[in-house]
Every structure is written in C-alpha cells, then in structure tokens.
C-alpha cells in the first residue's frame, strides 16, 4: 500500500498543493549565489529590461536601471 502523506522530517514542512512556476523558481533561486549564463542570454535580458527604463512609474524605472546596470556589467566583464 502506498501513501501520499509525507513521512519523517518532510511531514513537518508545510506544503501547498498548488504552486506557480514562478513560486517554484523563486524558492530554487533563494540559495543560488552564482550562475553561468551565456552572454546572448544576458544581452537579451538587458534589451528586455531597457524598455522599462522609461516607465512612468519611478520605482519601476529605478529597479530597471539597477538590473540593467548589473546585466551590462556582467556582459562587459564576464567572470572567468
């Protein structure tokens, strides 16, 4: 007979039955300290973020500028 209930330590961890892909990715990224990403992917991300540099919302513009700067720095000075 199989059981669907968690056993041992897993039974102490609360879980939701439905999580979105974004929630799953966020929980996986919490512990990520570094990643290797191809430069074309960084370039594409910088291009997508650049559209928000002129957003009417000042908080969005500020966040976009910060992320855009980090992406450009990673593209210009890749870690070896």
C-alpha positions in Angstrom: 0.0 0.0 0.0 1.4 3.4 -0.9 0.7 6.6 1.0 0.6 10.1 -0.3 1.4 11.6 3.1 4.9 12.9 3.7 6.9 10.9 6.2 9.7 11.8 8.6 11.1 15.3 8.5 9.1 16.0 5.3 5.9 15.8 7.3 7.0 18.8 9.3 7.4 21.0 6.3 4.2 22.7 5.3 3.4 22.4 1.6 0.8 23.9 -0.6 -0.8 21.7 -3.2 -0.6 24.2 -6.0 2.4 26.4 -6.6 3.0 28.5 -9.7 6.1 28.1 -11.8 7.3 31.5 -10.6 7.0 30.4 -6.9 8.9 27.2 -7.7 11.7 29.2 -9.4 11.9 31.7 -6.7 12.3 29.1 -4.0 15.0 27.4 -6.0 16.8 30.7 -6.6 16.9 31.7 -2.9 20.0 29.7 -2.3 21.7 30.5 -5.7 24.9 32.5 -5.2 26.3 32.3 -8.8 25.3 31.0 -12.2 26.9 30.7 -15.6 24.7 32.3 -18.3 25.6 32.7 -21.9 26.3 36.3 -23.0 23.5 36.3 -25.6 21.0 35.5 -22.8 22.3 38.4 -20.8 22.1 40.6 -23.8 18.5 39.6 -24.4 17.6 40.2 -20.8 19.3 43.7 -20.9 17.3 44.5 -24.0 14.0 43.5 -22.4 14.8 45.4 -19.2 15.8 48.5 -21.2 12.2 49.0 -22.3 11.3 49.7 -18.6 14.0 52.5 -18.2 11.4 55.0 -19.4 8.4 53.6 -17.5 6.1 56.2 -16.0 6.4 54.6 -12.5 9.6 55.9 -10.7 10.0 52.7 -8.7 9.9 50.6 -11.9 12.5 52.9 -13.6 14.8 52.7 -10.6 14.6 48.9 -10.4 15.0 48.6 -14.1 18.1 50.9 -14.1 19.7 48.8 -11.3 19.1 45.5 -13.0 20.1 46.9 -16.4 23.3 48.1 -14.9 24.1 44.7 -13.4 23.4 43.0 -16.7 25.6 45.4 -18.7 28.4 45.0 -16.1 28.2 41.2 -16.4 28.3 41.4 -20.2 31.2 43.8 -20.3 33.3 42.0 -17.6 32.4 38.3 -17.6 33.8 36.2 -14.7 36.3 33.6 -15.9 
